[in-house]
Amino acid sequence: MQRRTFLQLGTLGLSAVGLSSFRGKKAVTKPIVISTWDAGLEANKAAWQVLRSGGRALDAVEQGVMVTEASQNCCVGLGANPDRDGFVTLDACIMDEAFNCGSVAFLERIKHPISVARRVMEKTPHVMLVGSGAQQFAVAEGFALEDGKLSKDAQKSYDNWLKKSEYKPIINIERTQLGHGPFAPEKLDTGEWNHDTIGMVAMDANGNLSGSCTTSGQGFKMRGRLGDSPIIGAGLFVDNEVGAATATGQGEDVIRICGAHSVVEFMRQGLHPEAACKKAVERIIKIKGTKAQAIQVGFIAINKKGEYGGYCIQKGFNYAVCYADDKNILVDGKYML
């Protein structure tokens, strides 16, 4: 009798210890969506409509960045700045909770490269299609072939750039300014334009993760140049057991460290998303040395706990976070330099 009572009390004691160990632990925040830059506020609204109704994170990250692709601004979509030959080329990738992924690069005259990337994922045995092959596939899938003319603002920017044809990317001018798109008025007449991406990662109500990334790349880039955005593991990576991450900024330097994959691996080691992003930034700065002062790279990430964070090289990067109908906020990214 005494032995039975002892065992019962012991079991109760262990249960109490087990329960107490979870007290105070932050609850999982889901669904949740985060995206790069202040343009992410509008993109998040579209993604949130999917998530709030119980939809898949995959659908949310596609619908979200489509808003930015359609916005006719200088950094993403067909309204973006062209390469130095005067053509707009688009890159995008998408990845779901089961390591399925699709990508398109050097794609011309297609309004929504992110949707083409998803079709590559779902309807081909490949991960990436590029150039004329990607365009041919898109048309075969029913995507309209646009006229290819530069937007009014992009044409003005390109004409001004041609006066000197100098390639001088400037950090952080990719941010939308004054609510009128990313053209900073003081830069419009100089042709000094950079690049940008919208990257988005989300967790749905079922706890599944997905991510997307889309861009027009660097303005006035060499014909054929690709950055990190369409590269799985560089511009975007998702591991449903750990977390998801995406990158923005100078793609060449994100590629050097397999940036998004590195962030996820740092989270696998137990780092909070913000700390994982910081670790990736530190790695780039170590490689670049003093040259890091002239570039911008930012990362954002979420983990399976619903925790999120971001970090960048230079002051000026921000990201949008949405986790409720009335909680779509802009967060200034912490920075190293």
N, C-alpha and C positions, 0 to 999 in steps of 0.2 A: 504494500500500500504506500509506504513511504517512497519506494523507488518509482512507482507510477506517478505519484504527486510530483516528485522531483523532475521527472521527464516532462510532465505537462507544464510545469512552471518554466522549465528550461526552454521548451518550445515557444511558450508565450514571450519569454524574454528575447529569444532570437527574432521573433516576429516584430517585436517592438523596436529592436535595434535596426532591423531591415527597413521598417517604415520610417524611422527617424532619419535614416541616412538619405532619404529622398526629400525631406522637408527643406524648403528654401531653395530647392533646385528650380532654375528657370524653366517655365513651361515651353514646350515646343511652339514656335510661332509658325503656323501654317493655316491657310496658304500665305505665301509671300512672294513678291517679285521685286527685283532690283535691276536698275539699268544705268548705263553711263551717261553723264552730263545732264544738263537741265532739260534737254529735249526728251529725256526719259520720263519726265512728269506726264506728258501727253501719251507716250508709248505705254506707260504703266496703266493708264486708265483703260486702254483697250485690253491689255493683258488681264487686268483685274476683273473685267466683265466675264471672262472665261473662268477664272479661278473662283470667283464668288458663287458661281452657279454649279460648282463641283466639277468643272472641266479639267482636262489634262494640262499639265504644265507645258507639254509640247505644243498644244494648240495656243496656249497663252503667249509663249515666247515668239511664235510665228506672227500671231495677230498684233502683238505689241509693236514689234519693229517695223511691220508693214506701214504703220502710221508715219514713221519717220521716213521710210522710203518714198512715201507718196507726198511728202511735204514740200518738195521742190526747193531744197536749200542747197548750200554750196558744198556740203560735206557728205551727204548720203543720198542715193537715188539718182535718177536721170537729170535732175536739176543741178547736179554737182559740178564742180570745176573739172575740166578735162585734163587729159595728159598733155604733154608738150606738143603733140601733133594735132590737138584739138578734138579728141574723141573722149567721151565719157565711158569708162569701163568700170564694172561693178563686181564686187566679191562678196560672198556670203557663205555661212555654214550654220548647221543646226545639229543638235545632238539630244537624244532622249535618255530615259532612265535605264535602258537595256544596252547601252553602248552602240545603238544604231546611230549612224551619222551620215550626213550628206553635205556636199560643198560644190559651189560653182565659183569660177574665177575668170577674170578677163572677159566678162559677159557684157555685150553691148545691146542696147535698144530693147531691154526687157525691164518693165517697171518694178517687178518684185522678185529680185534674185533670191530672197530668203525662201520664197515658195518653190522656186525651181530647185533650190538645194534640198528641200524636203522631198520633192519628187525623185531626185537622184537617190536619196536615202531609201525611199519606199518602193521605187519601181525599177531600179537597176541593180546589178551586182557590184557596182562601183561605189566609191566614196566621193570622188571628185571628177567633175567635168570642167573643161576650160575652153575659152575662146569660141571659135565658130562651132565646135562640137557641142558646147553647152547651149549656144543659141539655137542650133538645129534641134536639139532635144527639147528645149523650152517650147519652140513653135509646134513641134509634134505633139506636145502635151496640151496644146491649146492656148498658150500664152501669146498675147498680141505683140507684134513687132512694131515698136514705136518709131517715130520719124527720125530720131537721132539728132535733131537740132538742139543746140545749146539753149539753155534758159537765158532770159534777158540778162539777169545778173551775172551768170557764168560767162556769157559772151563778153560783157563789159570787162569783167575781171581778166579774162583771157587776152583781150585786145590790149589791155594795159600791161599785162605780163610780157607780151611780145615785144614791147618797146625796148626792154633790156634783156629779156630771156634769161634772167638770173633765177637760180633755184635757191630760195632762201626761206625754208619753212620756219614759221614762228610759232612757238609753243603757246597753247591755250587759246589761240584765236578761234579754235573750233567751237567754242562755247556759243550757244545762242545768246544774242545780245538784245536787250531792250524789248524782248518779246517779238522781234521781227526777223527771226532767223539768224544764222551765224555770221552774217556780214557785218563786221565792225565798220562803221562809217568812215573812220579815219584811215582804214586800210583799203577801202574800195577802189581808190584811184591809183594805187601803187602796184597792184597785181601780187602783193605779198600775201599769199594764202597758204594755209597749211592743209590739213587733212583731218578727218576724224571718222569715227566708228560709232555706231550704237551697239553695245553689247548688252544682253539681257539674260539673267538666270532666274529661275523660279522653282518653287516647291508647291505642289498642289495639295488638296485636302487629304489625299491618300499618302502623302509623304514622299511622292516621287518627284525627282528633279529633272529639269531639261534646260537647255540654253540655246541662244541664237546670237549671231553676230553678222552685221552687214555694213558695208562701206563702199565709197567710191575711191578709196585710197588717197594717196597724197596728190594734191593739186599740182599739175604741171610735171608730173613724174615722167620718167622715161617710158616710152612705149613698151608695154609688156611687163612693167614692174608689178610685183605682187608683194603685199605685206603679210602680216600675221593673220588678218581677219578670216580668211577662208581656210586656214590651216588648223585642223583638229589637233589639239595639244598645245598650240601656240596661242591663237586668239580665243579659243574656247575649249573647255574640257568639262565633262560630267562623269562622276562616279557615284552611282546612286547609294552606295554604302557609306560614302564620305561627305561629298559636297560637290559644288559646281563653281566655276570661275570663268571670267572673261576679261579681256584686256582692251586697252585703248592707247593711242599715242603712236610713237615711232615704231612701226611694225618690225623693222629689221632687228631692233634690239630685243623685242619680245620673242622673236624667233630664236635668237641666240641662246636663250635659256629655256626654251619650250615653256613659255611663261604661264599659261593657264594650267597646264599639267603640273608645273612646279608648285603652284599655289595649292592645288588639290592634294598633292603629296605632302606638303607641309601641314595641311589640315589632318591628313591621315596620321601624322606623327603626334597629333594632339593640339596643335596650335589653333587658337581662335581665328576666324576668317580674317580679321584685321591684321593680326600678327603674321598670318601666312602671306598676305599681300605685301606686308612690309618686308618680309624675308626675301621675297622675289625682287622687290625694288632694290634692296641692298645688294643682291647678286648682280643686277645690271650696273649699279654704280661702281661696284668693285671692278667689273670688266671695263667700263668706259673711263674710269678715272676722272680727270678734270673735264673731259668731253661731256660728261653727264650733265654739266651745267647748261648745255645748249639743247637738251632734248627733254621731252616729256613722255612718260609712260605711267599709266595708272591701271590698277587691277581692282576688281570687285569680286566678292565671293559670298556664298552662303553655305552653311553646313547642314547636316541632317537634324540638328537641334533647332533649326530655324534661326540660328544666329547669323548675322551678316556683318560685313565690314569692307573697307576699301583703303587703299594707300597709293601714293604717287611719288614721283621724283620731285616735282616742283609744286609750289603753291599755285592754286587756281583750278584744280580738278574737283569736280563734284559728281555726285550720283544720286539717283532718285530711288526711294524705297516706298513700297506700298504694301500694307498688310491689313487694311480695313477700309470700309467705304469712305471714311473720313480721315484716313491716315495715308496720304500720299505726300511724302516730304522730300525735301532736297537736303542732302548732307554734304558738307564741305569735307573733302578727303584730307586726311592727315598726310603730311609730306616730309620728305627727308632733307631737301635743300632749300 
